[in-house]
Amino acid sequence: MVTGVKMCSPIRTELLLSLFLLSLDALDCKYTPRVILPATGEGYVRYEFPRPQEHIVFLHGQEEGTIYVGGQNKLFNINFKSLNQSTVIPLPLEVPTGYKGRCYVTVLHRYNDSHLFVCGTDGESPQCYLMTDTWNSSEKVNPAGISPFSTTEKAPSLFVEGELYTTSRLYKEGNGKDLRRSWGVKKKVWMHDKSKKDPKYIAITSVSRKEDPLKDKIYTFFQEKNPDTSPDADPWISRVAQVCKVDQGGSRSILHSMWTSFLKARLACGVPSENMFYNRLEEAYVLHAENWTDSRVYGVFSSAWNMTAICIYSMEEIDSVFTHSKFQGYSGVIPNPRPGTCVDNSQALKDDVLKVAKDHPEMSDWIHPIVKAAPFMISDRRYRKIQVDRVTVPGQKPHNVLLLATESGLIHKVLEVNHSPFIIAEIHPFKSESHIQSMILDSTTKKLYVGSHYEVVAIDLQNCEQYGDGCEQCILSRDPYCGWSNNKCTKAERGAVQHVEDGDHSQCTQIPKFEHYRSQRGNPEDQELKSIAPLSVPYFLSCPMTSHHASHSWHHNNRTIDCHLSKSDCLLLIEGMKPDLYGKYQCFAEEKGYQWLVTEYRLVPSSGTTALSSKVQVLGSIILLVGLIL
């Protein structure tokens, strides 16, 4: 058994407090990425912009491996299967005098098989166009309430069944943010002023019910001013709201051209037993299922003390609150049909129904996460974007994987298993630190596209060989995209060996030895590195941390030596060479009972005859290195 230093990262005081309140181990490895995947590794395809883009938006292309990127004055049609087939399309936008070069695409949707719907800021006078994807014709569309006036205004929109639902301001000055049906065949509908309190929209989605299309709904997720103005209350709270797709507005006297089905409810996320709550929804992603009741909502919340929490909600539970909760502030008899119900002709609803919908749109009941006791995940990292994928391997249980973008431009690949997080990997998509402006997942090809000011990177989520050459290392990754098959860690398909639930690698012992490791792996003894080490000269030996969940240690002459830790290496520092310090040094890693040799050196005196590799460092360099570590 190897005894050594476990590589789980230290946790800040704030996170330690939160985890303590949750009765969690403060150094629990599930909050530390198991592996770090550098930008120099395999599994990336890069497209560099001709010039930096201050603002970008993504849209899936029609062909596999393609995406549209809305940038400054133009669209990029990027083909990641063949980058040289990518094209740049100037947009027919009329930039006002004085705003030259300051037009940024803010809205980008596919309208149908042949047309795109595109809006740009055009300085601060937005314009929208319906364009053919062959770029030979365009039709101007009234941008009012569709396009934001600037790139700093977050205003999610949705095109569904030929109808455009938007959340942008109607006028440049003032708030006026509404959920509107702004464009399409159906009647334009918007919100009543009493329905909102300075909302900040975060996300919008459509939920269809195949068994009852009349009840198809649009859901929005947003922050709103807290009606509780006490000093201890957070000034912002989070909401989810519904409207029916069939809603045509109310009668001429009540809610005319306004939503009759608009209802809203508060989203709860926190640790109720400790009175610790995360009130500000920053991002949301809806993972749709074949049966809408199985759909899940993943919310990224922040707190006043700069912590992040992720809470997971059931779409069925959200619908249940809107269907059964009492109406906040209303004590009368609930009219029939219940306010908020989807009906064939909303304009024919009775006045008593419309009055309750108009005056009391808020539900008394809050919407709680699937597990009420605590969030799915708490972190001192600030996550800015989220995508979620459902990974299904024939013959295996499906698993959900969260892809979280950090404030510093990294991606955390997080497994959801038994309502507990396991950070599979930290992915470094960019070669230099950059902010992630946009991120979109292609669940079919299992590619994640991330964009910065300078480039768009396609990340292969099935790049499995990065986990190592052995069966055990493959299984320990717990990556549902990967499995051990055909003598390598590869894309998981039927028959592949994997154990996502807890990384049980015992089944690897049942694999014939010649299939246990990749044939090109070779014998670690043959990869021994020899270094000349003059007497009295300081040295350090470096051992890469192939897993941050493993214990690493050095072994020399039957003696175990703990590591000095750097961000990515287990270091052995030798203050000065002595005769008894020559010989073989081996760095071992151990994880879940599996031990493997990571690297091996043989230090020889300067009179030695062979020197394949040298790791000589002067004393000043080692002092500097130790200073950086400490």
VOGU-3710 file (C-alpha; in Angstrom, 3 decimals, decimal comma):
1> mvtgvkmcsp> 0,000/0,000/0,000  1,423/3,392/-0,993  1,214/6,151/1,581  1,583/9,613/0,172  0,069/13,012/-0,351  -3,463/13,207/-1,727  -3,804/15,807/-4,435  -7,233/17,247/-3,672  -6,960/21,038/-3,798  -7,261/23,190/-0,677
11> irtelllslf> -10,666/24,820/-0,251  -11,204/28,451/0,627  -12,581/29,416/4,006  -16,000/30,352/2,598  -16,425/27,015/0,855  -15,115/25,165/3,905  -17,828/26,827/5,968  -20,525/25,900/3,479  -19,335/22,330/3,218  -19,106/22,059/6,980
21> llsldaldck> -22,699/23,177/7,241  -23,542/20,417/4,809  -21,625/17,879/6,954  -19,200/17,249/4,118  -15,513/16,493/4,266  -13,742/19,773/3,530  -11,190/17,973/1,378  -13,641/15,686/-0,377  -12,215/14,936/-3,800  -15,608/15,186/-5,475
31> ytprvilpat> -15,165/18,974/-5,365  -11,765/18,774/-7,067  -11,320/17,953/-10,776  -9,796/14,505/-11,057  -7,664/15,356/-14,082  -6,500/18,583/-15,702  -6,644/18,545/-19,503  -4,359/21,220/-21,000  -5,083/23,177/-24,163  -2,033/21,591/-25,780
41> gegyvryefp> -3,561/18,121/-25,649  -5,625/16,271/-28,221  -9,363/16,545/-28,739  -9,513/20,210/-29,803  -10,225/21,824/-33,169  -9,651/25,595/-33,326  -10,986/28,351/-35,534  -9,273/31,716/-35,067  -11,132/34,915/-35,909  -9,450/37,226/-38,445
51> rpqehivflh> -9,742/39,937/-35,783  -10,891/39,869/-32,131  -14,661/39,798/-31,598  -15,997/41,812/-28,670  -19,292/39,907/-28,593  -20,390/36,593/-30,143  -23,489/34,385/-30,185  -23,758/30,758/-31,357  -26,284/28,807/-33,410  -26,096/25,196/-34,568
61> gqeegtiyvg> -25,591/24,826/-38,313  -27,694/22,543/-40,470  -24,806/20,221/-41,285  -23,078/18,085/-38,689  -19,994/19,763/-37,273  -20,976/23,299/-38,298  -22,042/26,315/-36,268  -22,951/29,909/-37,032  -21,226/32,584/-34,985  -22,688/36,070/-34,907
71> gqnklfninf> -19,914/38,611/-34,485  -19,166/42,208/-35,354  -20,898/43,184/-38,624  -20,763/39,613/-39,885  -21,679/35,959/-39,501  -19,121/33,169/-39,430  -20,259/29,825/-40,828  -17,625/27,522/-39,312  -17,162/23,970/-40,541  -15,158/22,082/-37,925
81> kslnqstvip> -14,927/18,993/-40,119  -13,145/21,033/-42,773  -12,054/24,449/-41,514  -11,024/25,630/-44,973  -14,673/25,384/-46,023  -15,696/27,940/-43,391  -17,091/31,217/-44,698  -17,518/34,784/-43,449  -20,734/36,554/-44,434  -21,121/40,365/-44,163
91> lplevptgyk> -24,525/41,363/-42,811  -26,868/43,856/-44,530  -26,879/46,121/-41,481  -27,071/49,888/-41,790  -24,731/51,249/-39,154  -25,624/54,862/-38,232  -23,075/57,620/-38,673  -20,772/57,769/-35,676  -21,245/54,081/-34,851  -19,090/52,597/-37,596
101> grcyvtvlhr> -17,818/49,184/-36,588  -20,053/49,058/-33,510  -22,698/46,657/-34,746  -22,855/43,335/-32,925  -25,138/40,382/-33,574  -27,376/39,865/-30,538  -30,147/37,586/-31,845  -29,502/34,563/-34,051  -32,109/31,894/-34,790  -32,931/29,410/-37,509
111> yndshlfvcg> -36,386/30,277/-38,830  -36,747/27,309/-41,190  -34,631/25,128/-43,479  -33,715/28,071/-45,695  -33,822/31,205/-43,524  -32,057/32,679/-40,508  -33,410/35,381/-38,230  -30,635/37,846/-37,335  -30,601/41,033/-35,259  -27,770/43,447/-34,527
121> tdgespqcyl> -27,281/46,475/-32,299  -26,384/48,818/-35,208  -24,864/51,243/-32,762  -27,864/51,644/-30,482  -30,559/51,446/-33,171  -31,226/47,696/-33,522  -32,127/46,119/-36,841  -33,458/42,648/-37,613  -33,482/40,645/-40,840  -34,923/37,423/-42,139
131> mtdtwnssek> -32,134/36,128/-44,375  -31,743/33,168/-46,679  -28,838/30,991/-45,632  -27,426/31,394/-49,139  -27,131/35,113/-48,250  -28,593/36,306/-51,561  -31,695/38,006/-50,128  -32,987/39,467/-46,878  -36,183/40,946/-45,496  -36,160/43,668/-42,860
141> vnpagispfs> -38,157/42,993/-39,664  -39,340/45,507/-37,061  -36,822/45,090/-34,191  -39,019/46,610/-31,456  -38,973/44,378/-28,396  -36,839/41,780/-30,183  -33,246/42,969/-30,221  -31,382/44,365/-27,200  -29,981/47,869/-27,570  -26,521/46,803/-26,415
151> ttekapslfv> -24,470/43,669/-25,831  -24,570/44,202/-22,059  -28,330/43,597/-21,942  -29,155/39,942/-21,444  -32,402/39,228/-23,286  -32,865/35,532/-24,173  -35,247/34,721/-27,008  -36,753/31,600/-28,523  -38,018/30,591/-31,955  -40,501/27,729/-31,794
161> egelyttsrl> -43,030/26,588/-34,389  -42,552/29,768/-36,406  -43,186/32,081/-33,442  -40,601/34,332/-31,799  -40,729/34,833/-28,021  -38,524/37,616/-26,670  -37,574/39,334/-23,396  -35,908/42,538/-24,594  -36,810/46,113/-23,729  -39,328/47,781/-26,014
171> ykegngkdlr> -37,732/51,212/-25,673  -34,141/52,309/-25,247  -34,867/54,341/-22,125  -36,399/52,735/-19,046  -36,917/49,106/-18,133  -39,909/47,749/-20,037  -38,576/44,186/-20,185  -41,428/41,873/-21,110  -41,989/38,320/-22,145  -43,587/38,855/-25,545
181> rswgvkkkvw> -44,678/36,892/-28,544  -43,092/39,398/-30,862  -43,170/37,955/-34,344  -44,844/35,174/-36,304  -48,300/34,116/-37,441  -50,029/34,242/-34,063  -51,197/37,421/-32,397  -48,617/39,530/-30,559  -49,038/39,219/-26,793  -47,163/40,823/-23,895
191> mhdkskkdpk> -47,206/41,102/-20,090  -49,341/43,203/-17,790  -47,283/45,716/-15,816  -48,344/44,263/-12,439  -46,842/40,903/-13,433  -43,248/42,084/-13,117  -40,840/43,879/-10,790  -37,798/44,921/-12,853  -37,027/41,416/-14,176  -33,594/40,255/-15,349
201> yiaitsvsrk> -34,209/37,404/-17,760  -31,830/34,466/-17,669  -33,250/31,735/-19,934  -36,311/30,759/-21,954  -37,486/27,341/-23,136  -40,417/25,498/-24,659  -41,966/22,330/-23,207  -44,213/20,264/-25,470  -46,683/17,590/-24,450  -47,221/15,093/-27,210
211> edplkdkiyt> -50,265/13,641/-25,468  -51,928/17,069/-25,095  -50,517/19,806/-27,402  -53,043/22,321/-26,059  -50,946/22,441/-22,874  -47,646/23,230/-24,609  -45,963/26,018/-22,650  -43,170/28,562/-22,686  -41,138/28,925/-19,488  -38,888/31,824/-18,556
221> ffqeknpdts> -36,331/31,950/-15,749  -35,392/35,312/-14,285  -34,321/37,421/-11,335  -36,752/39,943/-9,908  -36,691/42,696/-7,290  -37,487/41,241/-3,889  -40,740/42,624/-2,442  -39,164/42,109/0,987  -37,152/45,305/1,522  -35,869/44,493/5,021
231> pdadpwisrv> -32,097/45,045/5,550  -31,393/41,326/5,887  -33,198/40,371/2,679  -31,392/39,879/-0,610  -32,597/42,618/-2,993  -33,024/40,004/-5,741  -34,898/36,711/-5,857  -35,295/34,104/-8,607  -38,414/33,086/-10,464  -39,796/30,776/-13,096
241> aqvckvdqgg> -42,862/31,799/-15,112  -45,173/30,040/-17,549  -47,386/31,059/-20,469  -49,384/28,870/-22,830  -48,418/28,778/-26,500  -52,103/28,981/-27,481  -52,659/32,140/-25,401  -54,146/34,923/-27,567  -54,652/37,444/-24,781  -57,790/38,344/-22,861
251> srsilhsmwt> -61,040/40,112/-23,615  -61,310/43,713/-24,776  -61,886/44,877/-21,203  -59,346/42,781/-19,250  -55,843/41,712/-20,355  -56,448/42,659/-23,962  -53,405/41,463/-25,994  -51,784/40,418/-22,699  -50,981/36,968/-21,368  -53,917/35,351/-19,584
261> sflkarlacg> -51,866/32,279/-18,638  -48,892/34,073/-17,071  -48,054/32,663/-13,637  -44,815/32,932/-11,694  -43,294/31,142/-8,716  -40,172/31,536/-6,633  -37,244/29,163/-7,057  -35,702/27,970/-3,795  -32,046/26,930/-3,641  -30,081/26,531/-0,431
271> vpsenmfynr> -29,751/24,725/2,875  -33,021/25,408/4,744  -31,821/23,782/7,967  -28,994/26,335/8,175  -31,029/29,263/6,784  -28,469/29,557/3,983  -29,893/30,448/0,569  -28,651/31,193/-2,916  -31,133/33,714/-4,258  -29,696/34,930/-7,555
281> leeayvlhae> -30,153/32,759/-10,604  -27,244/33,392/-12,988  -27,738/30,676/-15,619  -30,250/27,929/-16,364  -30,346/24,942/-18,681  -33,305/22,660/-19,394  -32,439/19,043/-20,170  -35,439/17,858/-22,156  -36,617/14,250/-21,994  -38,839/12,194/-24,285
291> nwtdsrvygv> -41,550/12,452/-21,635  -41,776/16,082/-20,531  -42,336/15,072/-16,900  -38,798/13,650/-16,827  -37,236/16,935/-17,999  -34,882/18,651/-15,575  -33,935/22,278/-14,951  -30,354/22,987/-13,859  -29,946/26,382/-12,203  -26,659/28,112/-11,386
301> fssawnmtai> -27,170/30,422/-8,409  -24,933/32,926/-6,657  -25,019/34,299/-3,137  -24,145/37,550/-1,421  -20,899/35,929/-0,208  -19,715/35,043/-3,737  -20,432/31,336/-3,567  -22,055/29,326/-6,350  -24,668/26,610/-5,982  -26,314/24,354/-8,534
311> ciysmeeids> -29,867/23,223/-7,882  -31,809/20,729/-9,999  -35,574/20,922/-10,461  -38,205/18,643/-11,924  -40,325/20,099/-14,718  -43,201/18,014/-13,380  -42,847/19,698/-9,971  -42,795/23,148/-11,590  -46,005/22,331/-13,444  -47,559/20,968/-10,256
321> vfthskfqgy> -46,999/24,251/-8,403  -48,613/26,229/-11,221  -51,514/23,763/-11,297  -52,238/23,353/-7,576  -50,725/26,189/-5,515  -52,808/28,951/-3,982  -52,527/32,413/-5,518  -50,437/34,831/-3,456  -52,672/37,460/-1,843  -55,937/35,899/-3,043
331> sgvipnprpg> -58,336/34,281/-0,562  -61,485/33,971/-2,653  -62,926/30,997/-4,473  -60,699/29,960/-7,381  -62,756/30,421/-10,555  -63,214/27,804/-13,243  -61,192/27,279/-15,337  -58,304/27,863/-12,970  -56,323/31,000/-13,929  -53,237/29,992/-15,895
341> tcvdnsqalk> -54,944/27,020/-17,558  -54,326/26,617/-21,295  -57,610/27,004/-23,191  -58,617/26,999/-26,853  -59,881/30,586/-26,815  -58,368/32,770/-24,106  -60,247/35,813/-25,413  -63,505/34,175/-24,281  -62,405/33,665/-20,663  -64,761/35,086/-18,045
351> ddvlkvakdh> -63,889/38,274/-16,194  -63,442/36,536/-12,815  -60,764/34,269/-14,312  -58,978/37,175/-15,987  -59,054/39,346/-12,855  -57,296/36,711/-10,752  -54,730/36,166/-13,509  -54,173/39,931/-13,756  -54,003/40,794/-10,047  -52,524/37,630/-8,508
361> pemsdwihpi> -50,070/35,979/-10,930  -47,718/34,807/-8,162  -47,998/31,366/-6,587  -47,906/31,002/-2,799  -45,872/27,785/-2,987  -42,172/27,892/-3,787  -40,542/25,502/-6,233  -37,968/23,363/-4,446  -35,130/21,289/-5,907  -35,534/17,546/-6,365
371> vkaapfmisd> -33,521/17,137/-3,159  -34,709/19,870/-0,808  -32,083/19,486/1,910  -29,156/20,954/-0,021  -28,008/22,002/-3,500  -26,581/19,413/-5,841  -23,264/21,241/-5,747  -21,680/24,158/-3,867  -18,448/25,777/-5,015  -16,261/28,809/-4,435
381> rryrkiqvdr> -15,684/28,871/-8,186  -17,886/31,249/-10,136  -19,609/29,355/-12,917  -20,853/31,561/-15,753  -22,386/29,161/-18,292  -23,900/25,694/-18,254  -24,819/22,958/-20,716  -26,018/19,477/-19,743  -25,794/16,260/-21,747  -27,520/12,935/-21,241
391> vtvpgqkphn> -25,061/10,150/-22,092  -26,655/6,870/-23,110  -24,602/3,752/-23,836  -26,477/0,631/-25,051  -26,788/-1,817/-22,191  -25,846/0,802/-19,580  -27,781/3,186/-17,361  -27,963/6,751/-18,793  -26,002/9,446/-16,970  -26,180/13,237/-16,994
401> vlllatesgl> -23,024/15,307/-17,395  -22,842/19,009/-16,570  -20,457/21,216/-18,540  -19,733/24,318/-16,484  -17,754/27,347/-17,681  -15,792/29,141/-14,987  -15,167/32,859/-14,744  -11,539/32,287/-15,750  -12,371/30,452/-18,987  -12,139/26,802/-17,903
411> ihkvlevnhs> -14,664/23,987/-18,373  -15,584/21,569/-15,590  -16,975/18,253/-16,768  -19,184/17,101/-13,886  -20,909/13,745/-13,490  -24,304/13,696/-11,784  -24,712/10,403/-9,957  -27,058/9,723/-7,034  -27,549/13,481/-6,670  -23,858/13,909/-5,988
421> pfiiaeihpf> -21,250/15,671/-8,150  -18,021/14,146/-9,378  -15,753/16,512/-11,324  -14,373/14,249/-14,029  -12,027/16,799/-15,555  -11,018/20,426/-15,773  -10,667/21,313/-19,450  -8,455/24,199/-20,555  -9,875/25,103/-23,988  -7,677/28,140/-24,677
431> kseshiqsmi> -3,895/28,350/-24,814  -3,992/31,619/-22,878  -6,533/32,695/-20,268  -9,652/34,053/-21,974  -13,232/34,753/-21,002  -15,808/32,357/-22,462  -18,321/34,520/-24,319  -20,520/31,776/-25,708  -20,919/28,028/-25,270  -23,169/25,485/-26,976
441> ldsttkklyv> -23,394/21,687/-26,892  -24,003/19,371/-29,820  -25,436/16,354/-28,029  -25,520/14,304/-31,235  -21,817/14,550/-32,058  -20,771/14,977/-28,395  -18,891/18,184/-29,166  -18,840/21,266/-26,956  -18,209/24,576/-28,713  -16,736/27,432/-26,677
451> gshyevvaid> -15,862/30,879/-27,942  -13,596/33,670/-26,727  -12,721/37,051/-28,210  -10,114/35,343/-30,365  -11,298/31,876/-31,343  -13,933/29,160/-31,278  -12,837/25,740/-30,017  -14,614/22,441/-30,636  -13,987/20,095/-27,693  -14,407/16,359/-28,233
461> lqnceqygdg> -16,157/15,045/-25,128  -15,320/11,478/-26,213  -11,552/12,010/-26,243  -10,929/9,100/-23,892  -7,297/8,104/-24,409  -6,275/11,099/-22,299  -7,179/9,100/-19,166  -4,307/6,657/-19,543  -3,197/3,412/-21,130  -4,581/0,922/-18,626
471> ceqcilsrdp> -8,015/-0,500/-17,971  -8,015/0,618/-14,324  -7,179/4,212/-15,196  -9,952/4,238/-17,770  -12,521/2,947/-15,271  -11,315/5,291/-12,517  -12,112/8,266/-14,763  -15,842/7,549/-14,248  -16,454/9,300/-17,544  -19,733/7,975/-19,016
481> ycgwsnnkct> -18,507/8,888/-22,504  -15,649/6,388/-22,154  -15,050/2,679/-21,636  -12,328/0,036/-21,981  -12,691/-1,799/-25,275  -10,359/-3,265/-27,890  -7,305/-2,792/-25,693  -7,770/0,942/-25,123  -9,832/3,611/-23,384  -12,236/4,726/-26,069
491> kaergavqhv> -15,736/5,959/-26,844  -18,132/3,809/-24,821  -20,267/1,463/-26,888  -22,121/-1,761/-26,164  -19,836/-4,224/-24,391  -17,285/-1,649/-23,209  -16,074/-2,014/-19,630  -17,023/0,951/-17,433  -18,246/1,614/-13,908  -19,512/5,178/-13,757
501> edgdhsqctq> -21,209/4,929/-10,348  -18,047/4,641/-8,247  -15,117/3,685/-10,490  -14,949/0,028/-9,422  -11,992/-1,264/-11,441  -12,103/-4,840/-10,101  -13,649/-6,071/-13,345  -10,372/-5,186/-15,097  -8,783/-8,253/-13,468  -11,092/-10,421/-15,570
511> ipkfehyrsq> -9,574/-9,063/-18,780  -6,714/-11,116/-20,295  -3,364/-9,593/-19,371  -2,396/-8,859/-22,969  -5,550/-6,750/-23,262  -5,056/-5,047/-19,908  -2,723/-2,374/-21,240  -2,292/-0,875/-24,652  0,316/-2,791/-26,611  2,362/0,351/-27,260
521> rgnpedqelk> 2,567/1,118/-23,537  5,735/-0,888/-23,087  7,386/-1,797/-19,807  7,858/1,126/-17,384  11,297/-0,293/-16,563  12,299/0,375/-20,174  11,295/4,037/-19,767  13,640/4,752/-16,862  15,252/8,195/-17,118  18,900/8,504/-16,144
531> siaplsvpyf> 20,296/11,790/-14,849  23,812/12,878/-13,938  23,812/14,258/-10,397  27,087/15,822/-9,194  27,756/15,639/-5,478  26,434/18,513/-3,328  24,350/19,940/-6,186  20,620/20,507/-5,474  18,144/18,559/-7,619  14,466/18,183/-8,105
541> lscpmtshha> 12,600/15,348/-9,803  9,169/15,880/-11,289  6,268/13,420/-11,410  3,141/14,491/-13,357  -0,108/14,117/-11,413  -2,133/11,893/-13,702  -5,001/12,030/-11,197  -5,655/14,704/-8,580  -7,702/12,161/-6,632  -4,755/9,799/-6,254
551> shswhhnnrt> -2,117/9,682/-3,542  1,385/10,221/-4,956  4,699/9,384/-3,354  8,350/8,803/-4,213  10,245/5,615/-3,350  14,011/5,262/-2,996  15,974/2,441/-1,359  12,870/1,006/0,335  12,003/4,444/1,740  8,776/6,352/1,010
561> idchlsksdc> 9,098/10,108/0,504  6,103/12,455/0,414  5,674/14,942/-2,405  6,114/18,665/-2,510  3,064/19,787/-4,438  2,864/22,100/-7,389  -0,285/22,702/-9,411  0,339/19,749/-11,705  3,324/17,813/-10,351  4,541/15,783/-7,399
571> llliegmkpd> 8,063/17,109/-6,808  10,988/15,518/-5,005  13,400/18,180/-3,767  16,972/17,149/-2,949  18,871/19,931/-1,171  22,246/18,481/-2,088  23,357/15,152/-3,527  25,078/12,664/-1,214  26,476/9,224/-2,043  23,563/7,426/-0,379
581> lygkyqcfae> 21,039/9,425/-2,443  22,059/7,913/-5,788  20,074/5,136/-7,386  16,516/4,482/-8,517  13,635/6,869/-7,723  10,098/5,759/-8,498  6,946/7,857/-8,343  3,807/5,826/-7,620  0,162/6,841/-7,620  -2,634/5,038/-5,800
591> ekgyqwlvte> -6,372/5,527/-6,182  -9,178/3,326/-4,899  -6,758/0,491/-4,194  -5,088/0,567/-7,612  -1,391/1,414/-7,693  0,620/2,350/-10,770  4,098/3,567/-11,595  3,971/7,078/-13,056  7,635/7,791/-13,708  11,095/6,501/-12,760
601> yrlvpssgtt> 14,552/8,060/-12,580  18,043/6,723/-11,908  20,439/9,296/-10,495  24,110/8,579/-11,159  27,303/10,432/-10,142  28,925/12,822/-12,586  31,481/10,157/-13,376  28,658/8,017/-14,796  28,827/7,007/-18,448  25,191/7,534/-19,426
611> alsskvqvlg> 22,954/10,603/-19,235  19,693/10,357/-21,086  17,990/13,169/-19,174  19,033/15,744/-16,592  16,918/17,645/-14,081  19,677/19,831/-12,627  18,578/23,037/-10,904  20,800/25,524/-9,085  19,991/26,227/-5,455  18,463/29,620/-6,278
621> siillvglil> 16,001/27,976/-8,665  14,931/25,460/-6,029  14,462/28,209/-3,441  12,282/30,045/-5,953  10,355/26,846/-6,701  9,772/26,151/-3,016  8,632/29,735/-2,574  6,076/29,326/-5,333  4,761/26,109/-3,808  4,465/27,586/-0,325
//
